[in-house]
Amino acid sequence: MFTQQEIDHIRSTVTEITGFPFDSLEIAVEEGPGIAVTEEGGRFFLRAESKSALARAFFRLAQEKTAGRTPVSVQETKHFQSCGSYLDFSRNGVMTVDACKKYIAYSAVIGLDTVVLYTEETYTVPEYPYHGYLRGRLTPEEYRELDAYADSLGLEIIPCMQTLAHLGNFLQWKSSTPMKDCPTILMCDVEETYEYIEAAIRALRSYVRGKRLHIGMDEAHSVGLGRYLQRFGFQDRFELLSRHLNRVVEICKKYDFHPIMWSDMFFRLGSKTGDYYDLDAKIPQSVIDQLPDVDLCYWDYYNKEEKWFDHMLSGHAQMSPNTAFAGGIWVWSGFLPHVNLTKETMEVGLRCCVRHQTKTVLATTWGDDGNETSPFLVLNQLPIFSEFCWRGEACTHDIIAETGAFLTGLPDRAYQAFSLFYPDATDRRTGKALIWCDLLYPLGPGADELPAALDRSCQALEILADYQDREDCRYASALFEVCRQKSSLLMKIRPLYQQGDRDQLRKIAQEEIPSLLDAYDRLRRLHKAQWESVYKRNGWEVLALRYGSVEGRLKDVQDAILRWCDGTLPTLCELDETPMDPTRKDGMQFYQVYVSPVFNL
């Protein structure tokens, strides 16, 4: 049975998130399977199977009453054994304890029961002082406080560490050299590596009460091909990966952790092209037979057709009975959530997970390339996961949108304005490109894209004008204002230069570039305030440097244009070359590719 203290804590948390006053209602609570919310004679009866389910029951009661649906009648059962989200603490930003608690509360009230903290090296390992050095790493006390708070609402904190790749921030230090294979990959088969891994797992064991530990091991593309190759020679990479995995799993068992790992390296090594999503990938049965007791986590943020999810989930089922699925809420395209791409991938993927009876489902919110987007900007998309978890295939987009609006207090219309930062439902980062691209180099959106980008920015500004009482919408408006001015300038500067129109270019330099600088200054200030409300200060320096460079370059361009207009600069050489396709060979759309043609900036 729930204690009265637990009931009061959960009810007050739902009130804090939704603003709904329960005090005027007569409510009885009992423990039982799933959730049920019923109304009889003006009284309300709540049944829930766990603390997080009880939080959802209170949330659903508030949602139904607010919508005026009467009598209230809700019956729901979970379609996933556990469902929750990832918080990325490794791409510059480590959340403050208060902000992380707030995010946990938002997760709890919609019935999510898991939060994964993705920490490559941003947690304390006492034996390794450079582990998370200057990166805002979680202290032991902070980690334990988060674990206790999550438990009070019925959520499990799952640490997600890295035990093979993605460790460049740790391996950059000289003291880590003995365990370095490649710049971001640990060296397998050397004792220094396993001493470090055991120290890290031992530390995490002392921070959390849960039994699950995500050990990473994804995207180790060059494992065994760096310093390892020089020292030991070429090894069968399936065997190398299996050998390393078995040692890590044994350490997990020693500290009473059940491990989860990303599955992609097995599928990549079984693919002739090295692809994860390869219908023809063949994983040797001998490798499957050697797999220790570890859950495989299939990640997929890209596919939009059921056949891919069905194929991959079936392939995982042949390897592990406890497949976990990690989908993506697209925040890593920069500054604002990619609402439409999340919808088109995850509504298909989660429907397949329901049919495959996937046991664990998680929503990743990666912070690649600077952590430009706050996870609080995507709260309306968390219900994609919660509603499929609790409603199964009966879940619809309208249900998700209604739940998202009630959770955040912001209508779906405003989030659709956020989506105008992107041209369509593909990973085309036009908005990010406009924020960072150079006014003279043709490295951002192509000339044919600019009119549409300008139009979308104006549309978004018109919609968001109705919501300027909210900090998130003021921030979004500042982004779109920069995009509006920047796209307009990009459309004008090159043609005017080619026409030799010094009068118009002088006007741009004297009036429009200063206006754009003012817009950047406002955006930077709002972005900084948003960052400091969510993250520790560590990591903001990356974005501060980026804003400083774009503002400094704008002043330099302004000076160059004025000197050309006055005849003291013979040419604007950046504009003399014929623009070519700016797409880089690897297709990555990160900050660096928009600001300069230099490969290693």
N, C-alpha and C positions, 0 to 999 in steps of 0.2 A: 504493500500500500504506500501511496505517497504521503509524506508527512505534511502537516499544515505549513511548515516553514518552506518546503519545496513548492507547494502550490502557490503560496503568496509570492515567492521569488519569481516563479515562472509567469504568473499573472501580471505582476508589475513590469516584467520585462516586455511582455506583449503590449501593455499600455504605453510604455516608454517608446516603443517603435511605432505603434499605430496611432497613438493618441486616444484610443477607445477607452471610455470609462466603464469598468465592470462593476463598480461599487453599487450601482443602482439595480443590479440583477441578482436574483437568487440562484446560485449555482452550486450543484453537487458534483463531486468528482469521485470517480472510482477507477481502479486499474483493470484492464482487460485488453483483448487483442485489437490491433489496429487503432482506429479512433472512431468515436461516435459522438455527435452533438445533436441532442434532441430537445424539443421544447414541449412541455406539457403544462397547461394551466398557468402560464406565465412563469414557470420555473424551467431552468435549463439543467440538463444532465450531460456531463462530459465523461467519456470513457477513453482511456489511452493506455497503450502498452509500455510506455517509457516516458522519461522526462521530456525528451525532444518531441515525442508524439503529443504529450499534453500541451506543450507550447503551441504546436500546430492546432490542436483542438481549440484552444483559446483564440488563436488567430482566425480560425475558420468561423468561430462564433462571431467575432468582431466583424469579419468580412460580410457574413450573411446579414447581420443586423444593420450594418451600414448601408448595404444594398437594398434594404427593405424587404428582403425575402422572408416570408413568414407562412406557416410556422417553420422554424429552423429545423432542418433534418439533413444531417451529414453522416455518411457511412463510408469509411475509406480503409483500405489495407495496403501495406507496403508491397511493392513489386520488386524492390531491391533490398537485400539484407542490410546494406549500409549505403548511404548516399551523402555526399558532401562536396567540399570544394578545396582547391589548392590556393594557398597564398604564397606568392613568390617573394621570398626574402633575400634573393641572391643577385638580382639585377639592379644594384645600387641602393634599393630602398628596403630597410628593415622597419616594419611597423612599430610604432610605439605600443606599449602595453594597452593603453586606453583605447586606441584605435582598433587594435586587434580584438579586444573584448567587444567593442561595438559591432564589428563584423561578425563575430561569433554569435552575438545576440540576433542579428538579422538572419543568420543561417538557421538558428534554433527555432524562431517563430514560424518558419514555413516548413518545419519538420525535418530539416537536414540533421544528420547525427554524426558527421565527421568533418574535421578540418585538418588538412595536411599542410604542415609548414615546410615549404621547400627551402632548405638551407644547405647550400653547397659547402660553405665553410663559415657561415654567419651564425655560429653558435660556439659556446666556450668549450674547448678541450684543454684542461689545465696543463697537460704535458706539452702542448704545442702553442706557445704564446703568439706566434704569427698567424694562427688559425682565426681568420676574421679580423685581423689587426687593422684598425682604422676604418672598418667597414660597418660599424654599428652592430656588431654581433650581439645576439641575445645573451644576457648573463644567466647563470644558473637560477637566480632568484626570479628573473623575468619569465623564464621558460616554465618554472614550477607554478608561478602565479597564473599564467595562461592556461596551463593544464587543469588547475583547480577550478578556474572560472568555467571552462568548457564543461567539465564534469558536473558542475552545479546545474547546468542546463541540459545534461544528457548527451553531450557531444564527446567523442573521442578525439584527442589530438594524436595524429600520426606524424612522427618526424619523418622527413624525407631528406636523406643525406645522399652523398655520392661516394661510391666505393670503387670507381674506375675512371670515369671521364668527368668533364665539366669542372675541373678543379684548378683551372689556370690561375685564379686569384690566390690560391694557397701555394701552388707549385712555383710561382714566380720568385719566391724567397729562397735565398741561398741555402738555408737550413733544410729545405725540402728536396734538394737535388738528389740525394741517394734513392728517393722513391719515385723519381720522374722518368717516365718513358718518353712521352712527347710533351709539348708545352702545357697541355691540359689533361694528360692521361697518366695515371699511376702505372708504375712498373710492376707487372705481375711476377710472382715467383721469388721475390726478394723479401727478407724478413722485415726490413724497415717499413715496407708497405703494410704488412699485417699487424705490426706493432701500432702503427698509426690508426688503422681501421679499428683495432680492438679498443684503443684509448677513446676513440670517438663514440663507439657504440656503448662503452662503459659509461661515458658521460651522459649520453642520451637516456640510458636506463635510469639514471638517477634523477632525470628531469620529468619524466612522464610515467603515468601509471598503466597506460595501455600496453597491449601485447603485440601490436603490429608496428613494423618498421619498414619504410620504403628505402631500399638500398641503391636505387638509381640504376647505374650501368647502361645508360642509353648513349647512343651516338658516339661510341668509342671507335670511330672509323679507322684510326691508325694504330689501334692497339697491337703491340708486338712489333711495330715497324720503325720505332725510333731508337732510343738508347738500348732498349731491350734487344733489338736485332743486332746491334753492334756487340752486345755482351754475350748473348746466348745463341745467335743465329736464328734463321727462320724456323718458326714452329707452326704446326697445324693450328689455325686460329680458332676453330671450333674447340679443339682440345684445350687450348690456352684459356679460352673464356670459361669452359666448364671447370677446369682446374681452379681457376681464380674464384669462381662462383661458389664452389664447394667449400673452399676455405672461409669465405665470408659467411656462408650459411652456418658453418660450425661455430663461428664466433657469435652469431645471432643466438643460436641455441644456448650457448654458455650463459648469455645474459637474459634468457627467457623472452626473446623476441621472435615473432613469426615474420619472416621476411617477405616483402613484395619487391619485384623488380620490373623495370621496363623490358619489354620483349623484343624490341626492334633489332638488336644485334643478332639474335638467332635467325630472324627472317632475312636480314640483310646478307648475312653470310651464306644463307641458302639460296640467294638470288644471284643469277648470272650477271645482273646489272647493278647489284648492290642496293636495290630498292626495298623499302619496307613493304609497300603496297604492290606486291608482285603476285599475280594469280598463279604463276608458274614456280614460285619459290619452293625448294625442296629441302627440308631439314632432315638430315639423316636420322634414322631410327636410333642409331647408337647414341646420338646426342640427346635425344628425348629420354632414352633409358638412363642416361647419366644425370638427368636433372634431379637435384635434391628437392627437399620439401620447401618449395618456394612458390608463391602465387605470381603469375605473370600478369603484367599490366599492359594492355593494348591501348595505345594512344592514337587518336585520329581526330584531327581538327579540319580536315580538308575535303573528304569525300562527301558527295551529295546524293549518291545512289545507293539503294538498299543492297545491291549485289556486293558492294565492297565490304560493308559492315557484316553482312551474312557470311561472306567468305572468310574474313579475318576472325570473327568470333568462332566460327566452326574450326578454323585452323588452330586457334588457341585452346579450344576444348580438347583437342587431341593431345595437347602437351600438358595441360594442367586442369584439374577439376574446379579450380577456384579462380577463374579469370576475372580480373578487374578491368573496367573500361574507364579511360580518362578522355573525356571530350574537352572541347575548348570553348570558353567564352572569349571571343576575340577582343582582347585589349592591347595586344602587342603590335598592332599596326600604327599606333601612335596617337596620343592626345585624347581621342574619343573612341568609345567602343564601336566596333564594326557590327552593328546590330543585325543587318540583313545577312551577313555571312554566317554569323552564329545561328540564326534562325534556319538557314537553308542546310546547314550541316548537322546541327544537333537535333532538330526535330525528327529527322530521318534516323540518325544514329541511335537516339534513345528509344525510339519505337522498336528498332531491331533488338536493343538490349532487353526490352520487356519480353519480346518473343523468345529470346534465347535464355531467359531467366538468369541474366548476369547478376552475380551476387553483390559486387561492389561497383558503384558508379560515382565518378568524381568529375568536377568541373574545374579545369585548370584556368588560371588567369595569369599567364606568363607576362613578365616585364621586359622582354628582350629589347636590346638597344636603348638602354637608358631609363627604363621604367617610366615612360612619359605619361602613362595613363593610370589614374587612381582606380583601385578595385571598387571603390564606392560609386563610381560612375556606371557600373554594370549590375547594380543590385536588381534592377528590373528583369535581368536575364537569368538570375539564379532560379526563378520559378520554372524555367524550362526543365531543370533537373528535379526540383521538388515535386512539380505537378505530374511528371511522368512517373516518379517514384510512388506517389500516393494515388494516382488515378489511372496509371497504366495506359493502355491504348485508347481509353476514353478521353485522354488529354487532347485539347485542341489549342490552336494558337490564340483564340479569343480568351480561353481560360488563363493561359499564360500571361497575356497582356493585362487582363483584369487583376490578377494576383500581383503582377509587377507594379501596377499603378497603386494598388492599395498598400503594398509594402513600402514604397518609396514616397508616396504622396505626390508623385509627378505623373501626369497622364502620358499614355503611349505616344501621343502626338509630339511631345517634346523629345522623346527618345528617337522618334523618326526624324526629327530635325538633326539630332546628333548623327544619324546615319548618312546625312547629306555631305559629311566630311569625305565620303567615298563615292566614286562614280557608279558602282554597281555592287553586286554580291560576289565579287571576286577580290582577291587580295591585291588590289591596286591602290597604292597609298598616296593618292593625289593630294590629300590634305596635308599629310606629313611633308610631302615634297614641297608644297607651297610655303610651309613654315620655314624650312631650312634652306631652300635652294637659293642659288646666287642670281642676282638680277641680270648679270651679263653672260654667264655661262649657260648654255642650253642643256642643263642637267636635270631639270625638274620635269613637270608635265610638258608634253609636246604642244606645239602651237595650236594644233587641232583640238586639244583638250581644254584649253584655257577658257573659251567662251562658256562652255558647260560648267566649268568649275566656278566661274564668276556668277553664273545664274544660280547654282546650288547654294553658294554662300549668301546671296541676297535672299533666297527663299528661307534659309535657316535663320537668318537674322530677323526676318519678319515674324516667323513662328515664335522664336525665343523671346521676342520683345514682350510677350505676355507673361513671362516667368522670371523677370529680372529681380524679384524678391529672393530668389534662390541663388546661393553661391555657385552651384554647379552650372546653372544656366548662364550666369554672368561670365564664368570662365569659358563656356562654350561659345558665347557671343564674341568674346575677345578673340578666340581662335578664328572664327568666321570673318571677323572684321579684318584681321591680318590677311587672311586668304583672299578676301574681296579686293583689298588694295593691291596686294602682291600680284594677283592674276591680271588686274587691270594694267599695272605697270609693265608686266612681262609682255602683254599684248601690244604695248605702244613703243617701248624703248628701241627695239631692234629696227622696226620699220621707219621710225623717225630718224634714226642714225643713217640708215641706208638712203633716205631721202635728203639727208643733209640739213634737216630742219633744226637749226640751232636754237631758234626762239622757243619752240615747244619743249625741247630737251632742257633748256635753261629753266623753264617754268617747272618741269618735273623735278629738277634738282633743288630748286628753291622752295617749292610748295608741297609736292606730293611725297618726296622722300622724307622730309621732316614729319609729315602726317603719318607715314608708315612707321617711322621711328617712335612716335608717340603711341601708336597702336601696339608695337612690340613692348614698349615699356609697361603699358597697362597689362598686357598678357603675362609678362614676366612676373609682375607683382601678384597677380591673381594666382598664377601657377605656383609661385613660392608659398603663398598663404595656404593653398590647397595641400602642397607637399608637407608643410610643417604641421598641418592638422592630422596627417596620416602617418608620416614617417619620422624617424630620427633624422637629424641634420646630415648625417653621413650619407653621401651619395648625391645630395643636391648640387655639389660642386660640379658634377658632370653636366647637368643642365644649365647651371650658372655660366659655365664656360661656353656652352653652345649659344646661349642668348647673348653673351658678351661678344662672341665672334660674329654672329649675324648682324648685330647692331654696329660693331666696328667696321665690318665690311660694307654695310650700307653707307656709312659716312665716307669710306674710301671711294665707293662708286660715285657718290654725290660729288666729291672733290674732282674725280677724274672727268665726269661729265662737264662740270663747270670749266675745267681747264681746257677741255676739247672745244667747248663753246667759245672760249676766249682766244683760241688759237695757240695756246701755250703747250698743249699736248697734241702731237700730230695725228694720233689715231687712237681709237678705242679697240685695241687689237683683239679683245675677247669677242667683239661683234663682227670682226672681219672674216672669220671663218664661217663656212656654210654649216648650219646645224645638221647633225646626223642623229640617228637613233641613239638615245642616251642609255638604253638598256645595257647593263653590265653583263659580262659573260656568265656570272653565276646567278644572276637574277635576284640577288639580295637587295632589299630596299631599305637599307639602313642610312643613318644620318650622313655618314661619310660620302656616300655616292652622290648626294645632292649638292654638296658644298664645294667640291673641287674634283678635277679629273686626276689628281694625284692618288696613286694606289694606296700608299701607306702614309696617310696624313699625319 
